[in-house]
Amino acid sequence: MESSHPVPRVSFGTSAAGPRILAEEVAVALSFNGTTQAVMMATPADLVDFAYGFALTEGIAAPDELESVVVVEVANGIDVQVWLVAEAEARLVKRRRTMAGPVGCGLCGIDSLDEAMRKMRPVQKSSFTMIPNQVMQAIASLPGAQPLHDATRSVHAAGFWSDHLEAAREDVGRHNALDKLIGGMVRAGTHRTGAILLTSRVSIDMVQKVAAFGAPMLIAVSAPTAHAVTLAAEAGITLIALARPDRFEVFTHPNRLTLETAHVA
């Protein structure tokens, strides 16, 4: 299934002609051991990555607990069928999602306040640091990895930076883009010591996903919510937001920013 397609349009106030390329938005069911846990409106690309990332960041299963992932096109969308080892099935009850989730909602369908506001285990300590120029360089590098956004102007992106942009994923949903990025990285066995980059605002659920992945730094172009800042502080994540190629603001754990040469360890 294609991620975008041209749609006829009539333009006013511009010399542009021809159809407009629009992003696809498809109902994607994430089914674990035969039971649908979530139905998200998503871009129909990188769906195996999506399954791995969603399973990890929602506390359902670790990457090595996924036995298989099969993507099946059905009449009204796509069913991503995930099969887990027996030990992981118990987690399905604690993180039960049975409601359809619109792309802007990362906690839709959770039926427990404790689950929605769950505390995250602090990320592992590391000597990863960045200098301010690298933060600005990192956020400036993300647009170059957004071909779907260039074509449609309607999708989010998430990327991973260590000393360069290592990976990026796009989706109509900001949570989906992050899950796809994380899933792609764990499938590739990529290290997790670096910075997650986001084109979106930083809400509590985005911090929860980054903490579940274990990255020590989160850099976003938009502002965080107050509770997201609190959670990032508790999880040991350096939260940088309102990032531009020439400026940014640091909200938590500024010790990972240094004037010396940054490094990964």
C-alpha positions as CSV (number, residue, x, y, z in Angstrom):
1,M,0.0,0.0,0.0
2,E,1.4,3.4,-1.0
3,S,2.1,6.1,1.7
4,S,0.7,8.9,-0.5
5,H,-1.1,9.5,-3.7
6,P,-2.1,12.5,-6.0
7,V,-5.5,14.1,-5.5
8,P,-7.1,16.6,-8.0
9,R,-7.4,20.1,-6.7
10,V,-8.2,23.6,-7.8
11,S,-5.7,26.3,-6.7
12,F,-6.4,29.9,-5.9
13,G,-3.8,32.6,-5.4
14,T,-1.0,30.4,-6.7
15,S,0.4,29.4,-10.1
16,A,0.7,25.8,-9.0
17,A,-1.1,23.4,-11.3
18,G,-1.8,19.7,-11.3
19,P,-2.8,17.3,-8.5
20,R,-1.7,17.6,-4.8
21,I,0.1,14.7,-3.2
22,L,-1.6,13.8,0.0
23,A,-0.5,11.4,2.8
24,E,-2.4,8.2,3.2
25,E,-4.2,7.7,6.6
26,V,-5.1,4.0,7.1
27,A,-6.7,2.1,10.0
28,V,-3.9,-0.1,11.3
29,A,-4.8,-2.8,13.8
30,L,-2.1,-4.1,16.1
31,S,-3.0,-7.6,17.1
32,F,-1.1,-9.6,19.7
33,N,-1.6,-13.4,19.8
34,G,-4.9,-13.0,18.0
35,T,-6.3,-10.2,20.1
36,T,-6.5,-6.6,18.8
37,Q,-4.8,-4.3,21.3
38,A,-5.0,-1.0,19.3
39,V,-6.4,0.4,16.1
40,M,-4.4,3.5,15.1
41,M,-4.8,5.8,12.1
42,A,-1.3,5.6,10.6
43,T,0.8,5.9,7.4
44,P,0.9,2.4,5.8
45,A,4.7,2.1,5.8
46,D,7.4,0.6,8.2
47,L,4.6,-1.4,9.9
48,V,6.9,-4.2,11.2
49,D,9.0,-1.5,12.8
50,F,5.7,-0.1,14.2
51,A,4.8,-3.4,15.8
52,Y,8.2,-3.8,17.5
53,G,8.3,-0.2,18.7
54,F,4.7,-0.3,20.0
55,A,5.3,-3.5,21.9
56,L,8.4,-2.2,23.6
57,T,7.1,1.4,24.4
58,E,3.7,0.2,25.7
59,G,5.3,-2.4,28.0
60,I,3.8,-5.4,26.2
61,A,6.9,-7.2,25.2
62,A,10.7,-6.9,24.7
63,P,12.0,-7.2,21.1
64,D,13.2,-10.8,21.7
65,E,9.7,-11.8,22.9
66,L,8.2,-11.3,19.5
67,E,8.1,-14.6,17.6
68,S,6.7,-13.2,14.3
69,V,5.1,-10.2,12.7
70,V,2.8,-10.5,9.7
71,V,1.2,-7.5,7.9
72,V,-2.1,-8.4,6.3
73,E,-4.2,-6.1,4.2
74,V,-7.9,-6.4,5.0
75,A,-11.1,-4.8,3.7
76,N,-11.0,-1.7,5.8
77,G,-7.3,-1.3,6.5
78,I,-4.3,-3.3,7.7
79,D,-4.0,-5.9,10.4
80,V,-0.5,-6.2,11.9
81,Q,-0.5,-9.6,13.5
82,V,2.1,-10.1,16.2
83,W,2.8,-13.4,17.9
84,L,4.5,-13.3,21.3
85,V,6.2,-15.9,23.5
86,A,4.0,-17.2,26.2
87,E,5.7,-15.2,29.0
88,A,4.7,-11.9,27.3
89,E,1.0,-12.6,27.1
90,A,0.3,-11.5,30.6
91,R,1.3,-8.0,29.8
92,L,-1.6,-7.7,27.4
93,V,-4.0,-7.4,30.2
94,K,-2.1,-4.6,32.0
95,R,-1.8,-2.5,28.9
96,R,-5.1,-3.3,27.3
97,R,-6.2,-1.0,24.4
98,T,-9.5,-1.9,22.8
99,M,-10.6,1.5,21.5
100,A,-9.7,3.1,18.2
101,G,-7.0,5.7,18.6
102,P,-7.0,8.9,16.6
103,V,-3.5,10.0,15.4
104,G,-3.3,12.8,17.9
105,C,-3.9,10.7,21.0
106,G,-1.3,8.5,22.6
107,L,-3.2,7.3,25.6
108,C,-6.6,6.6,24.0
109,G,-8.2,3.4,25.1
110,I,-6.2,2.8,28.3
111,D,-8.8,2.0,31.0
112,S,-6.6,2.6,34.1
113,L,-5.3,6.0,35.4
114,D,-2.4,4.2,36.9
115,E,-1.4,2.8,33.5
116,A,-1.9,6.2,31.8
117,M,0.3,8.0,34.3
118,R,2.7,5.1,34.9
119,K,6.2,6.0,36.3
120,M,9.1,5.0,34.2
121,R,12.3,3.4,35.2
122,P,15.2,5.9,34.9
123,V,17.3,5.5,31.8
124,Q,20.7,4.0,32.3
125,K,23.5,6.4,33.1
126,S,26.0,7.1,30.3
127,S,28.6,9.6,29.4
128,F,26.7,10.8,26.4
129,T,26.9,14.6,25.9
130,M,26.3,17.1,23.2
131,I,27.6,20.6,22.7
132,P,25.1,23.3,21.8
133,N,26.2,23.4,18.2
134,Q,25.5,19.7,17.9
135,V,21.9,20.1,19.2
136,M,21.2,22.7,16.6
137,Q,22.9,20.6,13.9
138,A,20.9,17.6,14.9
139,I,17.5,19.3,14.6
140,A,18.6,20.9,11.3
141,S,19.4,17.5,9.9
142,L,15.9,16.1,10.4
143,P,14.1,17.9,7.5
144,G,16.5,16.2,5.1
145,A,15.1,12.8,6.2
146,Q,11.5,13.7,5.6
147,P,10.7,12.9,2.0
148,L,7.0,12.2,2.7
149,H,6.6,15.5,4.5
150,D,8.3,17.2,1.6
151,A,5.7,15.7,-0.7
152,T,2.6,16.1,1.5
153,R,3.3,18.7,4.3
154,S,1.2,16.7,6.6
155,V,3.3,14.1,8.5
156,H,5.5,14.0,11.6
157,A,9.0,12.6,11.9
158,A,11.2,11.1,14.6
159,G,14.9,10.6,14.3
160,F,17.9,9.3,16.3
161,W,21.2,11.2,16.6
162,S,24.5,10.1,18.1
163,D,27.2,12.0,16.2
164,H,25.0,12.1,13.1
165,L,21.4,11.3,12.1
166,E,21.4,7.5,12.2
167,A,17.7,6.8,11.4
168,A,14.3,8.5,10.9
169,R,10.7,7.5,10.4
170,E,7.6,9.4,9.3
171,D,3.9,9.0,10.0
172,V,0.7,11.0,10.1
173,G,0.7,10.4,13.9
174,R,3.6,11.7,16.0
175,H,3.4,8.7,18.4
176,N,3.4,6.3,15.4
177,A,6.5,7.9,14.0
178,L,8.3,7.5,17.3
179,D,7.2,3.9,17.6
180,K,8.4,3.2,14.1
181,L,11.8,4.7,14.8
182,I,12.3,2.8,18.0
183,G,11.1,-0.4,16.4
184,G,13.5,0.0,13.5
185,M,16.4,0.6,15.8
186,V,15.7,-2.4,18.0
187,R,15.3,-4.6,15.0
188,A,18.7,-3.4,13.7
189,G,20.3,-3.9,17.0
190,T,21.3,-0.2,17.1
191,H,22.7,1.2,20.3
192,R,20.4,3.5,22.3
193,T,22.9,6.0,23.6
194,G,22.0,9.2,21.8
195,A,19.2,11.8,21.3
196,I,15.7,11.2,20.0
197,L,14.5,14.0,17.7
198,L,10.9,15.0,17.3
199,T,9.0,17.3,14.9
200,S,6.1,17.5,17.4
201,R,5.3,18.7,20.8
202,V,6.4,16.7,23.8
203,S,3.6,15.2,25.8
204,I,3.9,12.7,28.7
205,D,3.3,9.7,26.5
206,M,6.2,10.7,24.2
207,V,8.5,10.9,27.2
208,Q,7.2,7.5,28.4
209,K,8.1,6.0,25.0
210,V,11.6,7.5,25.0
211,A,12.2,6.3,28.6
212,A,11.1,2.8,27.6
213,F,13.6,2.8,24.8
214,G,16.3,4.1,27.1
215,A,17.6,7.2,25.2
216,P,19.1,9.8,27.5
217,M,18.2,12.8,25.5
218,L,15.0,14.1,23.8
219,I,15.1,17.1,21.4
220,A,11.9,18.5,19.9
221,V,10.9,21.4,17.8
222,S,7.8,22.2,19.8
223,A,7.2,22.9,23.5
224,P,6.6,20.3,26.2
225,T,3.7,20.0,28.6
226,A,4.4,20.7,32.3
227,H,3.9,17.0,33.2
228,A,6.2,15.9,30.4
229,V,9.0,18.0,32.0
230,T,8.3,16.4,35.4
231,L,8.4,12.9,34.0
232,A,11.6,13.6,32.0
233,A,13.3,14.9,35.1
234,E,12.2,11.7,37.0
235,A,13.3,9.4,34.2
236,G,16.8,11.0,33.9
237,I,16.1,12.3,30.4
238,T,17.6,15.6,29.2
239,L,14.6,17.4,27.6
240,I,15.4,20.0,25.0
241,A,12.5,21.7,23.2
242,L,11.6,24.6,21.0
243,A,14.7,23.6,19.1
244,R,15.7,25.4,15.9
245,P,18.9,25.5,13.9
246,D,20.0,28.6,15.8
247,R,18.5,28.2,19.3
248,F,16.9,25.8,21.8
249,E,15.7,25.6,25.4
250,V,16.8,23.0,28.0
251,F,14.2,21.9,30.6
252,T,15.8,19.0,32.5
253,H,19.2,17.5,33.2
254,P,21.3,20.2,31.5
255,N,24.5,18.4,32.6
256,R,24.5,16.5,29.3
257,L,25.2,19.7,27.5
258,T,28.9,20.7,27.5
259,L,31.2,23.2,25.9
260,E,33.7,20.5,25.2
261,T,33.6,17.9,22.4
262,A,30.6,15.7,22.9
263,H,31.0,11.9,22.8
264,V,29.2,8.6,23.2
265,A,30.1,5.9,25.6
